[in-house]
């Protein structure tokens, strides 16, 4: 016969049971926490780099104005103009640019390698063999010096007759604005250090046949430089369009949709898997726009889905032909009376590319767009290689790529997706330092996908679309 339990014993038994239950709950919560931690692996880096806000506000309209005035002061910078004068012609202009790059380098303890690149060329618009000279400044990366992002502007200018090498041809907007922007970007970014290399390039021979681009490409190949991205700046100073629009808050970024360097086999792959809107150049343009949206105000980046203006060309084309990602950055509303014109007044209309047609604040704003784009990509790891995708007749989509363990800036990867009709990437997920990731219940037929590399400070490479079409 059991003995009756006292109230004190009953209370002690109840406390014991309660403590056991609490301990069990604590162990369960701890197990859940540990499981969650193992799934998350590590927190995603921030997607905001505060340094880029500082860079976005750093370019000086005053310095750009002085540079354009100096370039205009050389009278003409035609590729075939005189080279032995120190006051007039393209020779004087390129020597001044070289000196200016050297002055910038002196202020950062020699951080720039200033180089002149020349080749003697002849062609349709260069009837006699002529030395075409580029002036470049190379800011070497600390951990990935062979990977380069490039900003270009064209030195040369012209009037109505493309062969007239003696007439006054100020080329204030076309393209002293691009050269001045390139110099100013070098002044700003030379105060920082980057993982990858930045090249600031003043190219020659653009109006005569895009010769300077090929010269830089040949140099890069000879030096083992891997060009990741080229931002060609051609006319970034005008806000008054011939259509009557005054616009100081928008910029066009032109990019090829299908690679001009695509092989027949690559074209067949693209035809059946998509990617007509996802070349490396197109995703470079998207990257530039995303940076502007985050770090700049009062600037609308318009993605123009064509190589260049209708029937026209620019100095990014040689880089596209060589297989590199390259885009054209330029004003939205052009004024054709100020392009490729003899200086004159006819029927009350003033013609000529004179300095009065340049808005220096706008020029500085587009220079800032270049600067944050160069900085973000130079701080980011290299774009992922060998990106592949699968998921046919499946509810899931699988992305694979090669993990670059040699890239010291790399901490992980981020996968992206968007609807097939969306112009920009709309969704992303950080997946850590993996070489494969499965997106559950995202049917491959209904979306477009890509992968970007991520650094510890949150900067990402441009998104790489799977296959040859998207490879950088």
C-alpha positions in Angstrom: 0.0 0.0 0.0 1.5 3.3 -1.2 2.2 6.0 1.3 0.5 9.4 0.8 2.7 12.1 -0.8 3.2 15.2 1.2 2.6 18.6 -0.3 6.3 19.4 0.0 7.3 16.2 -1.9 4.7 17.0 -4.6 6.1 20.5 -5.1 9.7 19.1 -5.4 8.6 16.6 -8.0 6.8 19.2 -10.0 9.9 21.5 -9.9 12.1 18.6 -11.1 9.8 17.8 -14.0 9.7 21.5 -15.0 13.5 21.8 -14.9 13.8 18.7 -17.1 11.3 20.2 -19.6 13.2 23.5 -19.6 16.5 21.8 -20.2 15.0 19.8 -23.0 13.6 23.0 -24.6 17.0 24.7 -24.2 18.8 21.8 -26.0 16.2 21.8 -28.8 16.6 25.6 -29.3 20.4 25.2 -29.3 20.2 22.4 -31.9 18.0 24.6 -34.0 20.4 27.5 -33.7 23.4 25.3 -34.6 21.5 23.8 -37.6 20.6 27.3 -38.8 24.2 28.4 -38.5 25.4 25.5 -40.5 22.9 26.2 -43.3 23.7 29.9 -43.4 27.5 29.1 -43.3 28.4 32.8 -43.0 26.6 36.1 -43.3 26.4 37.7 -46.7 28.7 40.7 -47.2 27.1 44.1 -47.2 25.9 45.2 -50.7 26.9 48.8 -49.9 30.5 50.2 -50.0 30.5 53.6 -48.3 33.7 54.6 -50.2 31.8 54.8 -53.4 29.6 57.6 -52.1 32.8 59.6 -51.5 34.1 58.8 -55.0 30.8 59.8 -56.6 31.1 63.3 -55.2 34.8 63.8 -55.8 35.3 64.8 -59.5 35.8 68.5 -59.9 34.0 70.5 -62.6 36.6 73.2 -62.2 39.5 70.9 -63.0 37.6 69.4 -65.9 37.0 72.9 -67.3 40.7 73.7 -67.1 41.6 70.5 -68.9 39.1 71.1 -71.7 40.3 74.7 -72.2 43.9 73.4 -72.5 42.9 70.7 -75.0 40.9 73.2 -77.0 43.9 75.6 -77.0 45.9 73.2 -79.2 43.8 74.5 -82.2 43.4 71.1 -83.8 44.1 67.6 -82.5 43.5 65.9 -85.9 45.4 62.6 -86.2 47.2 63.9 -89.2 48.0 67.3 -87.7 51.5 68.5 -86.9 53.4 66.7 -84.1 56.6 68.8 -83.7 55.0 71.9 -82.2 54.6 72.4 -78.5 51.6 74.7 -78.9 49.5 73.4 -81.7 48.4 70.0 -83.1 48.0 66.5 -81.8 51.6 66.1 -80.8 51.4 69.0 -78.4 48.1 67.6 -77.0 49.4 64.1 -76.3 52.6 65.4 -74.7 50.5 67.6 -72.4 48.3 64.6 -71.5 51.4 62.5 -70.7 52.7 65.3 -68.5 49.4 65.6 -66.7 49.3 61.8 -66.0 52.9 62.1 -64.6 51.8 65.0 -62.4 48.9 62.9 -61.1 51.3 60.0 -60.4 53.7 62.2 -58.5 50.9 63.0 -56.1 50.3 59.3 -55.3 54.0 58.4 -54.9 54.3 57.1 -58.4 51.2 54.9 -58.4 50.7 55.3 -62.1 52.8 53.8 -64.9 52.6 56.4 -67.7 53.1 54.9 -71.1 52.9 56.1 -74.7 51.8 53.4 -77.2 52.4 53.9 -80.9 52.1 52.2 -84.2 52.6 53.4 -87.7 49.5 52.8 -89.7 47.9 53.7 -93.0 44.4 53.2 -94.3 41.4 54.7 -96.0 41.5 57.9 -93.9 45.3 57.7 -93.3 46.7 57.7 -96.9 50.3 58.0 -95.8 52.0 56.0 -93.1 51.4 57.9 -89.8 52.4 57.3 -86.3 49.3 57.0 -84.1 50.1 57.5 -80.4 48.0 56.6 -77.3 48.8 57.9 -73.9 47.8 55.6 -71.0 48.3 55.5 -67.3 48.2 52.1 -65.5 47.3 51.9 -61.8 48.4 48.3 -60.9 46.2 46.2 -58.7 47.6 44.8 -55.5 46.4 41.2 -55.6 45.2 40.7 -59.2 47.4 43.0 -61.3 46.8 41.2 -64.6 43.0 41.9 -64.6 42.2 45.4 -65.9 39.2 47.7 -66.2 39.6 50.5 -68.6 38.3 54.1 -69.1 38.9 55.7 -72.5 38.5 59.1 -74.2 39.7 60.1 -77.6 42.4 62.7 -78.2 41.7 63.5 -81.8 39.3 66.0 -83.3 37.9 66.9 -86.7 35.9 69.3 -88.8 33.4 68.7 -91.6 36.1 67.3 -93.9 37.5 64.3 -92.1 40.8 64.7 -94.0 41.3 68.4 -93.1 44.1 68.4 -90.6 44.9 72.1 -90.5 41.6 73.8 -89.8 40.8 75.0 -86.3 39.0 72.0 -84.7 38.5 72.6 -80.9 36.7 69.2 -80.3 35.5 70.6 -76.9 32.8 68.0 -76.4 34.0 65.5 -79.1 36.1 64.5 -77.4 38.0 66.7 -75.0 35.2 66.0 -72.6 36.1 62.3 -72.6 39.8 62.9 -72.2 39.3 65.5 -69.4 37.0 63.0 -67.6 39.6 60.3 -67.9 42.3 62.5 -66.4 39.9 63.5 -63.6 39.0 59.9 -62.8 42.7 59.2 -62.5 43.1 62.1 -60.0 40.3 60.7 -57.9 41.0 57.0 -58.0 44.8 57.3 -57.6 44.1 58.1 -54.0 42.9 54.5 -53.4 44.3 51.1 -53.8 42.5 48.2 -55.6 42.7 44.5 -56.1 42.6 44.8 -59.9 44.3 47.1 -62.3 42.7 50.3 -63.7 43.9 51.7 -67.0 43.2 55.4 -67.9 43.6 55.7 -71.7 43.7 58.7 -74.1 43.3 57.1 -77.5 44.2 58.5 -80.9 43.0 57.9 -84.4 39.3 57.4 -83.6 38.0 59.7 -86.3 40.3 58.2 -88.9 39.3 54.6 -88.2 39.4 53.5 -84.5 43.1 52.8 -84.6 43.9 53.7 -81.0 41.7 50.8 -79.7 43.6 48.2 -81.6 46.9 49.7 -80.4 45.8 49.3 -76.8 44.5 45.8 -77.4 47.8 44.7 -78.9 49.7 46.2 -75.9 47.4 44.5 -73.4 47.9 41.1 -75.1 51.7 41.6 -75.2 51.8 42.5 -71.5 49.5 39.6 -70.5 46.8 42.0 -69.3 43.3 40.5 -69.2 40.8 43.3 -70.1 37.7 42.7 -68.0 35.7 45.8 -69.0 36.1 49.0 -71.2 34.1 52.2 -70.6 34.5 54.3 -73.8 33.6 57.9 -73.1 32.7 59.8 -76.3 31.0 63.1 -75.8 30.1 63.4 -72.1 29.8 67.1 -71.7 26.7 68.4 -73.7 23.3 68.9 -72.1 21.5 70.8 -75.0 20.1 68.6 -77.7 19.3 69.6 -81.3 15.8 68.5 -80.4 15.5 71.4 -78.0 15.8 69.3 -74.8 18.0 70.5 -72.0 19.0 67.5 -70.0 21.6 67.4 -67.3 20.4 64.3 -65.5 20.5 61.4 -67.9 23.2 59.4 -69.7 23.1 56.7 -72.3 25.1 53.5 -72.1 25.3 51.6 -75.4 26.1 47.9 -75.4 26.1 45.0 -77.9 23.5 42.3 -77.3 25.0 39.5 -79.3 28.8 39.3 -79.3 30.2 40.5 -82.6 33.1 38.0 -81.9 30.6 35.1 -81.6 31.5 31.9 -83.4 29.0 29.8 -85.4 29.0 27.1 -82.6 28.4 29.8 -80.0 25.6 31.2 -82.1 24.0 27.8 -82.2 24.2 27.4 -78.4 22.7 30.8 -77.9 19.9 30.2 -80.3 18.7 27.2 -78.3 19.4 28.4 -74.8 18.8 32.2 -75.0 21.1 35.0 -74.2 20.4 37.4 -77.0 20.2 40.2 -74.4 22.9 38.9 -72.1 26.3 39.4 -73.6 29.1 40.4 -71.3 28.9 44.0 -72.6 25.2 44.1 -71.9 25.7 42.9 -68.3 28.5 45.4 -67.9 26.0 48.1 -68.8 23.6 46.7 -66.2 26.3 46.8 -63.6 27.0 50.5 -64.4 23.4 51.4 -64.0 23.0 49.5 -60.8 25.9 51.4 -59.3 24.5 54.7 -60.4 21.1 53.8 -58.9 22.8 53.1 -55.5 25.5 55.7 -55.2 24.5 58.7 -57.3 21.5 61.1 -57.2 19.9 62.9 -60.1 21.4 60.6 -62.7 19.2 58.3 -64.9 21.3 55.7 -66.7 19.5 54.7 -69.9 20.5 51.3 -71.1 20.5 51.5 -74.9 20.2 48.0 -76.4 22.4 48.4 -79.5 26.1 48.7 -80.1 26.0 52.4 -80.8 23.9 55.1 -82.3 22.1 54.1 -85.5 24.6 53.6 -88.3 27.4 55.1 -86.3 30.4 53.8 -84.3 32.8 54.5 -81.5 36.1 53.3 -80.0 34.5 50.5 -77.9 34.0 48.5 -81.2 37.6 47.3 -81.5 37.4 45.9 -78.0 34.1 44.1 -78.8 35.7 42.7 -81.9 38.5 41.4 -79.8 36.0 39.6 -77.6 36.1 42.0 -74.6 33.1 43.5 -72.7 33.0 47.2 -73.8 30.3 49.9 -73.7 29.9 53.5 -74.9 29.0 56.1 -72.2 27.7 59.4 -73.6 25.1 62.2 -73.3 21.5 61.5 -74.0 20.6 64.5 -76.3 23.2 65.2 -79.0 23.6 68.5 -80.8 24.6 67.7 -84.4 25.5 71.4 -85.2 28.4 70.9 -82.8 29.7 67.6 -84.1 32.2 67.3 -87.1 31.5 70.8 -88.2 33.6 73.7 -89.5 33.3 76.7 -87.2 30.9 79.1 -88.9 27.5 80.8 -88.7 24.9 80.1 -91.4 21.4 81.4 -91.5 21.8 82.5 -87.9 22.9 79.0 -86.8 26.2 78.6 -85.1 28.2 75.5 -86.0 31.3 74.0 -84.4 32.4 72.0 -81.4 33.4 74.9 -79.2 33.8 75.1 -75.5 30.6 77.0 -75.0 28.8 73.8 -75.8 30.2 72.0 -72.7 28.5 71.8 -69.3 31.3 71.2 -66.9 29.1 70.1 -64.0 27.5 67.5 -66.2 30.9 66.4 -67.4 31.9 65.9 -63.8 28.8 63.9 -63.1 29.5 61.4 -65.9 33.1 61.3 -64.8 31.8 60.2 -61.4 29.7 57.5 -63.0 32.9 56.1 -64.6 34.9 56.4 -61.3 32.5 54.5 -59.2 32.2 51.8 -61.9 35.9 51.4 -62.2 36.4 51.4 -58.5 33.7 48.9 -57.8 34.9 46.4 -60.4 38.5 46.8 -59.4 37.7 46.2 -55.8 35.5 43.2 -56.7 36.9 39.8 -57.6 37.2 38.7 -61.3 33.9 37.6 -62.8 33.3 33.8 -62.4 34.5 31.5 -65.2 32.9 28.6 -66.9 29.3 29.4 -65.8 27.0 26.6 -66.8 23.3 25.9 -66.3 21.0 22.9 -66.4 17.4 22.1 -65.4 15.6 20.8 -68.4 12.3 19.0 -67.6 12.8 19.8 -63.9 11.3 22.0 -61.2 14.7 23.2 -60.2 17.5 25.2 -61.9 21.2 24.3 -61.3 24.0 26.7 -61.8 27.7 25.7 -61.8 30.9 27.6 -62.1 34.6 27.3 -61.4 35.7 28.6 -57.9 38.7 30.8 -58.3 40.6 30.0 -55.1 43.6 32.1 -56.3 41.5 35.4 -56.3 42.4 37.0 -52.9 39.4 39.4 -53.2 36.9 36.6 -53.5 34.8 35.5 -50.5 31.8 34.0 -52.3 29.3 34.2 -55.1 25.8 35.6 -55.6 23.3 34.0 -58.0 20.9 36.2 -59.9 17.6 35.7 -61.8 15.0 37.8 -63.6 11.9 37.3 -65.8 12.8 36.9 -69.5 11.1 40.2 -70.2 12.9 42.2 -67.5 15.7 44.5 -68.6 17.6 44.4 -65.3 18.4 41.8 -62.7 15.6 41.7 -60.1 16.5 38.9 -57.7 19.7 37.6 -56.2 20.9 35.3 -53.4 24.3 35.1 -51.8 25.4 31.4 -51.7 28.9 31.6 -50.2 32.1 30.2 -51.7 30.5 27.3 -53.6 30.9 26.1 -57.2 27.3 25.0 -57.6 23.9 26.0 -56.4 20.3 24.7 -57.0 17.4 27.2 -57.1 14.5 25.2 -55.9 11.2 25.5 -57.8 12.5 28.0 -60.3 11.8 26.5 -63.7 14.7 27.2 -66.1 12.3 27.9 -69.0 10.7 30.9 -67.3 13.7 33.0 -66.1 17.2 34.1 -67.0 20.0 33.4 -64.7 23.6 34.5 -63.9 26.4 34.5 -61.3 28.6 37.2 -59.9 31.7 37.1 -57.7 31.6 38.9 -54.3 34.4 40.6 -52.2 34.5 41.0 -48.5 33.6 44.7 -48.8 30.4 43.8 -50.7 31.5 44.8 -54.2 30.4 42.3 -57.0 31.6 41.6 -60.4 29.2 42.1 -63.3 26.8 39.2 -63.6 27.9 36.4 -65.9 25.3 34.8 -68.0 25.9 31.0 -68.6 27.7 29.9 -71.7 30.0 31.7 -74.1 27.6 34.5 -74.8 28.0 35.9 -71.2 31.7 35.1 -70.5 34.0 37.9 -69.6 
